[in-house]
Amino acid sequence: MALHLPDPADAQQALSGIDTTPLVDVMLVLLIIFLITVPVIRHPTRVDLPRQQASPRPAAADVVITITRDGRMAWNGTALAGGAQMRLRLRALAARKPQARVQISADRAASYAPVGRVVDACRQAGITSLGFLTRTRTATP
């Protein structure tokens, strides 16, 4: 902000004004920066990503642990007596080579606690391949 005095002898009539030169300088610098960066932003870099084709493993090697809405568990369709029986089976499964995949199939209305216990038991047993079975959605006409 600049102070303009029309006459040094007349200090009572001081006029103040805004010096806009620094403001114009800053705006020109910003304009130049935007002109340089906008073409870079508008033209994205194309990347050719690799394609992967997964080959399904045999279904006989998979173990499916089913959790019902009331929290009961089943091992490949056979009811489990409790968590201790499941942990023993998981330890035996983890010791086999090659290790089978463990898949969890939980009812939509089941609480998260039994699912969490199964995931934790798999981790403690050393299961390296764990998945969740889901139902695929069909397109409605």
C-alpha positions, 0 to 999 in steps of 0.5 A: 500500500503506497501513501501519496502526499500531493504536497509535502507541506500539506500533510493534512490531506494525505491520500492513500492508494493501493499499488497494484503492480505486485498483484499484477506480477503475482497474477502473471506468474500464476497464469504462466504456471497454469499454462505450463501445467494444464497440458500435462494434466489433460494428456494422461500417460498411457500404460499397457498393463499385463494381462493375467489368465488365472487357471482354476485349481482342482475343486477336490483340493479345496476345503469349504468351511460353512458358517450358518446364520446361527453360528454353527460351522461345517467342514465340507458339509460335515458339522463341526463339534466346536472350534477345537476340532476345526483348529486340529483339522486346520493344523493337519491341513497346513502340514500337507504339501501342497496345501489346500485352499480354505474357503469360507462360506458364510450366511449373509445374516451370520454375525462377524464373530464366527467368521473372524474366529475362523480367519484367526484359526486359519492364520494361527494354523499357518494356512497360506491360501484363504478365500471367501465364497460369494454368490455372483449377481445375475443381470436382471432384464 
